[in-house]
Amino acid sequence: MEILTDEESRLVMEGMAPKFTKRDLKEHEPTRPDSPGQDVLFIHGPGQQYRLTSQQEIPSLNSPSEVLVKVIAIGLNPVDWKGPDFNFGLPSLPWINGRDLAGVVVRAHQSLRRIRVGDVILSPSTDYRDIRKAAFQEFSISSEHNAARVPRDVPIQSSAVMGVAYVTAALTLGICLGLDFSTIGGQFRAPNLRHLLREVDPSALAADVRDECLNGIEELERVKAGDWIVIWGASSATGMIAVQLAKLCGLRVIGVADVARHGEKLLQVGADLLVDRHDTDRAVAIIRGVTKGSLRFGLDTVGKDTATRLQECLSTTAEDGRKSHLAGLTGVPKSPTENVVLHKVPIKIFHDVPEVGECLMVLLEKLLLARKLVAPEVETAMGGLNGINEALDLLRKGTISGKRVVVPLETSIERATMTI
């Protein structure tokens, strides 16, 4: 995707309203009362494959802020196979999984300000305990503050893989590391998430994330323009979006990845320096050398082992009283070294706190419209809901690297990407 200049972005933003994708609802109307219902993909137990089940009830709207979405494309995430394989993320059985989707809004309350019937949206389902919001079904529920309209020039299958990765990257940078997105530029009116949370009733924050949200990082220690940040696993969907958000805010980014396979793409999206992941001792030495031992911010997307190596790169001197900060998406070191603070991403505030979800979705819309954010590359797996088991095997075996798998539910990829 071509990156626009600031002036071109401003012109796009001024004509924002007609730039989003709309769909004719004739082929997407939810089933009538006398119709047999919808197809869903159930998981019946740990270690089992998903099973297609027909004639299931279509989810109902429970509040005026919710919308009913006809799913057009599903983006697959590692948790979609890891949850069943390792028996987590299954509140009850049978259950419907799926965290990322794009689709057309077929029912919406007239009081909604941003989302309308006919809008094509992407919706990250971080609220996995609400089965109505799962992606592995023909119709799904989203809340307005958890949905972003898809611009006309963004393929729908690309939008279907962006949601969870974007939300995770934004919350990690904005909450855990304290990055102020308002520095992106005036026309974006981007949020300062930590300041926003100060205005939220603390009781609205779940107890297990409240401290991270309110006290995770001191004001003096927040990452700012000119600081180095290392993103270990930069070629992952979340890593690549984190690179772009960090660069938009003026950070200097070191990406750790398979440079031979993914280096060109990472340089295109703005990484300042690439370090190959295959020799972790050398990676640590390079990072410490380049940053002269003063690195204070790290984001790991891979796991506990790489997060531990990343911790070795961070400064432990607490210069001027400022500590270092490391956020791990899938694991953190067993214990922090001196003057290093470990962070876990408070993902649930995206759906629990409407103010947070809304400002992140509005920012995503604006960044996509202005072509300031490039979507991850996609690998298309056909077969609809029936093809998801086979597609998840690709993730399970590790045969897909640097791309996200998307499963269209339309009869053809042309229909799945069409705009009107």
C-alpha positions as CSV (number, residue, x, y, z in Angstrom):
1,M,0.0,0.0,0.0
2,E,1.3,3.4,-0.9
3,I,2.1,5.7,2.1
4,L,0.7,9.2,1.8
5,T,2.4,12.4,2.7
6,D,1.0,14.5,5.6
7,E,-0.7,16.8,3.2
8,E,-2.3,14.0,1.2
9,S,-3.4,12.4,4.4
10,R,-5.1,15.7,5.5
11,L,-7.0,15.9,2.2
12,V,-8.2,12.3,2.6
13,M,-9.3,13.0,6.2
14,E,-11.4,16.0,5.1
15,G,-13.4,13.7,2.8
16,M,-13.6,10.8,5.2
17,A,-17.4,10.0,5.2
18,P,-17.7,8.6,1.6
19,K,-14.4,6.6,1.9
20,F,-15.7,3.6,3.8
21,T,-17.0,0.4,2.3
22,K,-20.8,-0.2,2.2
23,R,-22.6,-3.3,1.2
24,D,-25.9,-4.1,-0.4
25,L,-27.9,-5.9,2.3
26,K,-30.1,-8.0,0.0
27,E,-27.6,-11.0,0.2
28,H,-26.8,-10.5,3.8
29,E,-30.1,-10.2,5.6
30,P,-30.3,-12.3,8.7
31,T,-32.5,-15.3,8.5
32,R,-36.3,-14.8,8.9
33,P,-38.2,-16.3,11.9
34,D,-39.2,-19.3,9.8
35,S,-35.6,-19.9,8.6
36,P,-33.4,-22.7,10.0
37,G,-30.8,-20.5,11.7
38,Q,-27.1,-20.2,11.1
39,D,-24.0,-22.4,10.8
40,V,-21.5,-22.3,13.7
41,L,-18.2,-24.0,14.4
42,F,-18.3,-25.6,17.9
43,I,-15.4,-27.0,20.0
44,H,-16.7,-29.8,22.1
45,G,-13.6,-30.6,24.3
46,P,-9.9,-30.0,24.7
47,G,-7.7,-31.6,22.1
48,Q,-10.7,-32.0,19.7
49,Q,-11.2,-30.4,16.3
50,Y,-13.9,-27.9,15.6
51,R,-17.2,-29.3,14.3
52,L,-19.6,-27.6,12.0
53,T,-23.2,-27.4,13.4
54,S,-26.2,-26.1,11.5
55,Q,-29.5,-24.6,12.6
56,Q,-28.1,-22.7,15.5
57,E,-29.7,-19.5,16.9
58,I,-28.5,-16.2,15.5
59,P,-27.1,-14.0,18.3
60,S,-29.4,-11.3,19.7
61,L,-28.6,-7.7,20.5
62,N,-28.5,-7.0,24.2
63,S,-28.0,-3.3,24.2
64,P,-28.4,-0.3,21.9
65,S,-24.6,-0.1,21.5
66,E,-24.4,-3.5,19.9
67,V,-24.7,-4.4,16.2
68,L,-25.3,-7.7,14.4
69,V,-22.7,-8.5,11.8
70,K,-22.9,-10.9,8.8
71,V,-19.4,-12.4,8.8
72,I,-17.6,-12.0,5.5
73,A,-14.1,-13.1,6.5
74,I,-12.4,-14.6,9.6
75,G,-8.8,-13.9,10.6
76,L,-7.1,-16.7,12.5
77,N,-5.0,-16.3,15.6
78,P,-2.6,-18.7,17.4
79,V,-5.1,-18.8,20.3
80,D,-7.7,-20.4,18.1
81,W,-5.6,-23.6,18.1
82,K,-3.7,-23.2,21.3
83,G,-6.8,-22.7,23.4
84,P,-8.3,-26.1,22.5
85,D,-5.0,-27.9,22.4
86,F,-3.9,-26.7,25.9
87,N,-7.3,-26.3,27.4
88,F,-7.6,-22.6,28.1
89,G,-10.0,-19.9,26.9
90,L,-13.0,-22.3,26.9
91,P,-15.5,-20.9,29.4
92,S,-17.9,-23.8,28.8
93,L,-18.5,-26.6,26.3
94,P,-19.5,-26.7,23.6
95,W,-18.0,-23.3,22.7
96,I,-17.5,-21.0,19.7
97,N,-14.1,-19.4,19.3
98,G,-12.6,-16.9,16.9
99,R,-11.2,-13.5,17.7
100,D,-11.0,-11.6,14.4
101,L,-13.6,-10.9,11.8
102,A,-14.8,-8.6,9.1
103,G,-18.4,-8.3,8.0
104,V,-21.3,-6.2,7.1
105,V,-23.6,-4.7,9.7
106,V,-27.2,-6.0,9.2
107,R,-28.8,-4.7,12.4
108,A,-28.0,-1.6,14.4
109,H,-29.8,0.8,16.7
110,Q,-30.6,4.2,15.1
111,S,-29.0,6.0,18.1
112,L,-25.5,4.9,17.1
113,R,-23.3,7.8,16.0
114,R,-20.6,6.1,13.9
115,I,-21.7,2.6,12.8
116,R,-24.7,2.2,10.4
117,V,-26.5,-0.7,8.8
118,G,-24.6,-1.6,5.6
119,D,-21.2,-0.6,6.9
120,V,-18.4,-3.1,6.4
121,I,-16.5,-3.3,9.7
122,L,-13.6,-5.2,11.3
123,S,-14.2,-6.4,14.8
124,P,-11.7,-7.8,17.2
125,S,-13.4,-10.1,19.7
126,T,-11.4,-9.6,22.9
127,D,-14.4,-10.4,25.0
128,Y,-14.0,-14.1,24.4
129,R,-16.4,-15.0,27.3
130,D,-19.3,-13.7,25.3
131,I,-20.1,-16.4,22.8
132,R,-22.3,-14.1,20.8
133,K,-19.1,-12.1,19.8
134,A,-17.1,-15.1,18.5
135,A,-16.0,-15.1,14.9
136,F,-16.5,-18.8,14.0
137,Q,-20.2,-18.4,13.0
138,E,-22.2,-16.8,10.2
139,F,-23.5,-13.9,12.4
140,S,-21.7,-12.3,15.2
141,I,-22.3,-9.4,17.7
142,S,-20.0,-6.4,18.1
143,S,-20.2,-3.3,20.1
144,E,-19.9,0.1,18.3
145,H,-16.8,0.9,20.4
146,N,-15.2,-2.4,19.3
147,A,-15.7,-1.9,15.6
148,A,-13.9,0.0,12.9
149,R,-15.3,0.8,9.5
150,V,-13.2,-0.6,6.6
151,P,-12.0,2.0,4.0
152,R,-12.9,1.3,0.4
153,D,-9.2,0.8,-0.6
154,V,-8.5,-1.8,2.1
155,P,-9.3,-5.4,1.0
156,I,-11.8,-6.9,3.4
157,Q,-9.7,-10.1,3.9
158,S,-6.8,-7.8,5.0
159,S,-9.0,-6.0,7.5
160,A,-10.2,-9.3,9.0
161,V,-6.7,-10.0,10.3
162,M,-5.9,-6.6,11.7
163,G,-8.1,-6.1,14.8
164,V,-6.6,-8.1,17.6
165,A,-3.0,-7.3,16.4
166,Y,-3.7,-3.6,16.3
167,V,-5.5,-3.5,19.7
168,T,-2.7,-5.5,21.3
169,A,0.0,-3.3,19.8
170,A,-1.8,-0.1,20.8
171,L,-2.5,-1.1,24.4
172,T,1.0,-2.4,24.9
173,L,2.6,0.8,23.6
174,G,0.0,3.2,25.0
175,I,-0.7,1.6,28.4
176,C,2.3,-0.6,29.4
177,L,5.0,1.7,27.9
178,G,3.1,5.0,28.1
179,L,3.4,6.1,24.5
180,D,1.3,9.2,23.8
181,F,-0.5,8.7,20.5
182,S,-1.5,12.3,20.4
183,T,2.0,13.0,19.0
184,I,1.0,11.3,15.7
185,G,-0.5,14.5,14.4
186,G,-3.3,17.0,14.8
187,Q,-5.6,15.7,12.1
188,F,-5.7,12.3,13.8
189,R,-6.7,13.5,17.2
190,A,-5.2,10.4,18.7
191,P,-5.5,9.5,22.3
192,N,-3.2,9.7,25.3
193,L,-4.4,6.5,26.8
194,R,-2.9,6.9,30.2
195,H,-4.4,10.3,30.6
196,L,-7.8,9.0,29.4
197,L,-7.7,6.2,32.0
198,R,-7.3,8.8,34.8
199,E,-10.8,10.1,33.9
200,V,-12.4,6.6,34.1
201,D,-14.0,5.4,37.2
202,P,-11.4,3.0,38.7
203,S,-14.3,0.5,39.5
204,A,-14.8,0.2,35.7
205,L,-11.3,-1.4,35.5
206,A,-11.1,-5.1,36.3
207,A,-9.2,-5.8,39.5
208,D,-6.5,-7.9,37.7
209,V,-5.6,-5.0,35.3
210,R,-6.3,-2.0,37.5
211,D,-2.8,-1.5,38.8
212,E,-1.3,-1.9,35.3
213,C,-3.7,0.7,33.9
214,L,-3.3,3.3,36.6
215,N,0.2,2.7,38.1
216,G,2.1,0.6,35.6
217,I,4.5,3.3,34.6
218,E,5.5,6.6,36.1
219,E,4.9,9.8,34.1
220,L,8.6,10.5,34.0
221,E,9.4,7.0,32.7
222,R,7.0,7.0,29.7
223,V,8.5,6.3,26.3
224,K,8.7,9.3,24.0
225,A,10.0,10.5,20.6
226,G,13.7,9.7,20.1
227,D,13.8,6.8,22.5
228,W,14.9,3.4,21.3
229,I,12.5,0.4,21.6
230,V,13.2,-3.2,20.7
231,I,10.4,-5.3,19.3
232,W,11.3,-9.0,19.5
233,G,9.2,-10.8,17.0
234,A,8.7,-7.8,14.8
235,S,7.5,-9.8,11.8
236,S,4.4,-11.0,13.6
237,A,1.2,-9.2,12.9
238,T,1.3,-7.5,16.3
239,G,5.0,-6.8,15.9
240,M,4.6,-5.2,12.5
241,I,1.8,-2.9,13.6
242,A,3.7,-2.0,16.7
243,V,6.7,-1.0,14.5
244,Q,4.4,1.3,12.6
245,L,2.7,2.9,15.6
246,A,6.0,3.5,17.3
247,K,7.5,5.2,14.2
248,L,4.4,7.4,13.8
249,C,5.2,8.7,17.3
250,G,8.9,9.3,16.6
251,L,10.5,6.3,18.3
252,R,13.6,4.6,17.1
253,V,12.8,1.0,16.4
254,I,15.0,-2.1,16.5
255,G,13.2,-5.2,15.1
256,V,14.3,-8.7,15.9
257,A,13.1,-11.2,13.3
258,D,14.2,-13.6,10.6
259,V,15.9,-10.9,8.6
260,A,16.4,-13.0,5.4
261,R,12.6,-13.7,5.2
262,H,11.1,-10.6,6.6
263,G,13.7,-7.8,6.6
264,E,12.5,-6.1,3.4
265,K,8.9,-5.7,4.7
266,L,10.1,-4.5,8.1
267,L,12.3,-1.8,6.5
268,Q,9.3,-0.7,4.3
269,V,7.1,-0.1,7.4
270,G,9.8,1.9,9.1
271,A,12.1,-0.2,11.3
272,D,15.4,1.7,11.9
273,L,17.5,-1.4,12.5
274,L,17.0,-5.1,12.0
275,V,18.7,-7.8,14.1
276,D,18.5,-11.5,13.1
277,R,16.8,-13.7,15.6
278,H,18.7,-16.9,14.9
279,D,21.7,-16.1,17.1
280,T,20.2,-14.7,20.3
281,D,23.6,-14.1,21.9
282,R,24.7,-12.0,19.0
283,A,21.3,-10.3,18.9
284,V,21.7,-9.2,22.5
285,A,25.3,-8.0,21.9
286,I,24.2,-6.0,18.8
287,I,21.3,-4.3,20.6
288,R,23.4,-3.4,23.7
289,G,26.1,-2.1,21.4
290,V,23.8,0.1,19.2
291,T,21.9,1.5,22.2
292,K,25.1,1.9,24.2
293,G,23.5,0.0,27.1
294,S,20.8,2.7,27.6
295,L,17.8,0.8,26.1
296,R,14.8,1.2,28.4
297,F,11.9,-0.2,26.4
298,G,11.2,-3.7,25.0
299,L,8.2,-5.5,23.6
300,D,8.3,-9.2,23.0
301,T,5.7,-11.0,20.9
302,V,7.2,-14.5,20.9
303,G,7.4,-16.1,24.4
304,K,9.1,-16.3,27.8
305,D,12.5,-17.4,26.5
306,T,12.9,-14.5,24.1
307,A,11.4,-12.0,26.6
308,T,14.2,-13.2,29.0
309,R,16.8,-12.4,26.3
310,L,15.2,-9.1,25.6
311,Q,15.5,-8.3,29.3
312,E,19.2,-8.7,29.1
313,C,19.3,-5.9,26.6
314,L,17.7,-3.4,28.9
315,S,19.5,-0.8,31.1
316,T,19.5,-1.6,34.8
317,T,21.1,1.6,36.0
318,A,17.9,3.5,36.6
319,E,19.5,6.7,35.3
320,D,17.8,9.8,36.8
321,G,15.5,7.5,38.7
322,R,13.9,6.1,35.5
323,K,13.4,2.3,35.3
324,S,13.3,0.1,32.2
325,H,10.1,-1.5,31.0
326,L,9.4,-4.8,29.2
327,A,6.0,-5.9,27.9
328,G,5.6,-9.6,27.1
329,L,2.5,-10.7,25.0
330,T,2.8,-14.4,25.6
331,G,5.1,-14.6,28.6
332,V,7.6,-12.6,30.7
333,P,10.8,-13.6,32.5
334,K,10.2,-15.4,35.8
335,S,11.6,-12.5,37.7
336,P,12.7,-9.0,36.7
337,T,16.3,-7.9,36.9
338,E,17.1,-4.8,39.0
339,N,15.3,-1.7,37.9
340,V,13.3,-3.5,35.2
341,V,9.5,-3.4,35.3
342,L,7.6,-6.3,33.7
343,H,4.2,-5.7,32.1
344,K,1.3,-7.8,30.9
345,V,-1.1,-6.3,28.4
346,P,-4.5,-5.3,29.9
347,I,-6.4,-6.4,26.8
348,K,-9.8,-6.6,28.5
349,I,-10.0,-2.8,28.8
350,F,-10.7,-2.6,25.1
351,H,-14.1,-4.1,25.6
352,D,-14.7,-3.2,29.3
353,V,-14.0,0.5,28.9
354,P,-16.0,2.0,26.0
355,E,-13.9,5.2,26.0
356,V,-10.7,3.2,25.3
357,G,-12.3,1.0,22.6
358,E,-13.9,3.9,20.8
359,C,-10.8,6.1,20.6
360,L,-8.7,3.1,19.4
361,M,-11.2,2.2,16.7
362,V,-11.6,5.8,15.5
363,L,-7.8,6.1,15.3
364,L,-7.6,2.9,13.3
365,E,-10.2,4.2,10.9
366,K,-8.2,7.4,10.4
367,L,-4.8,5.7,10.0
368,L,-6.2,3.3,7.4
369,L,-7.9,6.1,5.5
370,A,-4.7,8.1,5.5
371,R,-2.7,5.0,4.5
372,K,-0.5,5.4,7.5
373,L,-0.9,1.8,8.6
374,V,-0.1,-1.2,6.4
375,A,-2.1,-4.4,7.1
376,P,-0.2,-7.7,7.6
377,E,0.2,-9.9,4.5
378,V,-2.5,-12.6,4.3
379,E,-2.7,-16.2,3.3
380,T,-6.2,-17.1,2.1
381,A,-7.6,-20.5,3.1
382,M,-10.7,-21.5,1.3
383,G,-13.5,-23.8,2.5
384,G,-15.4,-21.4,4.7
385,L,-16.2,-22.6,8.3
386,N,-15.5,-26.1,7.1
387,G,-12.0,-25.1,6.1
388,I,-10.9,-23.7,9.5
389,N,-9.6,-26.9,11.0
390,E,-7.2,-27.4,8.0
391,A,-6.2,-23.8,8.1
392,L,-5.4,-23.9,11.8
393,D,-3.2,-26.9,11.1
394,L,-1.0,-24.6,9.1
395,L,-0.5,-22.4,12.2
396,R,-0.1,-25.4,14.5
397,K,2.7,-26.7,12.3
398,G,4.4,-23.3,11.9
399,T,4.3,-23.4,8.1
400,I,3.0,-19.8,7.9
401,S,5.5,-17.1,8.9
402,G,5.1,-13.3,8.6
403,K,1.5,-13.7,7.3
404,R,-1.9,-14.0,8.8
405,V,-4.4,-16.7,7.6
406,V,-7.8,-15.4,6.6
407,V,-10.8,-17.6,5.8
408,P,-13.5,-16.0,3.6
409,L,-17.1,-17.0,4.2
410,E,-18.2,-15.6,0.8
411,T,-18.5,-17.9,-2.1
412,S,-15.5,-16.3,-3.8
413,I,-12.7,-14.0,-2.9
414,E,-13.9,-11.5,-5.4
415,R,-17.2,-11.1,-3.6
416,A,-15.4,-11.0,-0.3
417,T,-13.3,-7.9,-1.4
418,M,-15.9,-6.1,-3.5
419,T,-17.0,-2.6,-2.6
420,I,-20.0,-0.7,-3.9
